[in-house]
């Protein structure tokens, strides 16, 4: 006798999301991410405009260090020192970045995070 696996949640209609709603949610997330990225890029351009090359490099390095520090602090605050949670956050970030910057070679997950 073969047992069928039970789903961990009920299949009530309120738990199901239509494909159109799901796609709309994904598109909204993509738009929000692109808006954020555009804001960061514009800020970097303003921060480095009208400067000599050596100043631009120094300012870009400072901006990169700040963004690295910020991402580390965000990860720490969500993970509360738990390496497994931090690892999962990094995996989610990689999935989202692949969704935002598809290269045609990477198979994208259809799971919405």
N, C-alpha and C positions, 0 to 999 in steps of 0.2 A: 504494500500500500504506500503510495507516494503522498506526502503531505504538501499542501500548497502553502507557500509563505504568505503570512498575513501582512498587509501594509500597516505601517506604524501610525497611520492617520486614517480617518474616515474619508470616504469619497463623496462627501456631501457637496452639493453644488457650490456652496460658499467657499470651499477649499480649492476649487478648480478655477484656474485663470484661463481665459480664452487666449488663443494664439495671437489674435490681434492686439489684445491688451498687453500681452507679454512683449510683442514686437514694439509696441508703442513705448513701453517702459524702457526697453533697451535703447531705442532711438533717443529718448529723453536723456538717458544716462550718457550716451555718446555726445549729445549736444552740450550737456553740462560740463563734461570733461573737456571738450574742445574749447568752450568758453573759458574755463579755468586755465588751460594751457596757453590760450591766446593772451590772457591777462598777465601770466608769468612772463611770456616772451616779450610783450610790450614793455613791461617793467624792466626787464634786462636790457632792452634796447635803449630805454631812457637812461638807465643807470650807466651805460657805456657810451652814449652818444657824444660826439664832438670831443673825443679824447685821443691822445696819442696812443700808438700801439701798446707800449709798455704799461700805460695806465689801464687800458682796456683789459689786457691780460690779467693784471692784478685784481681789477674789479670783478671780472668773470670768475676768477679763482675764489674770491671772497663770497660771491653769490653761490657758487657751487658748494662751498663749505657750509654756508648757512642752510642751503636746501638739504644737504646731507644730515646736518644736525637736526633740522626740523623733522625730517622723515624718521630719524632715529628716536626722537622724543615722542612722536606720534605712536610709533610701534611700541615703545616702552609703556606708554600710558594705557594702551589697549591690552598689552600682554601681561602687565604687572609682574614682570620678571620671569614669566613662564616661557621657556625656550620653545616649547611645542606650539604655543599660541603665536609667538613671534614668527616661527617658521610657517605656520598656516597663513598668517597675514602676508608674508612675503610671497607665498604661492598664489594667494588671491590677487596681489598686486601684479604679479607676472601675467596671470590670466587676463586681468583687465587691460594691461598694457598691450597684450597681443590682440585683444579685441579692438583697442583704440588705434593700433598701428599694424593692421594685418599685412602680412608680406606675401600671401598666396601660398606659402609652403607649410604654414602652421595650421593645423586643424584646430578650429576654435570650439570651445565648449559652448553648448547652448544653455548651460545652467546659469541662471542669473544670480550673482553674488550680492 
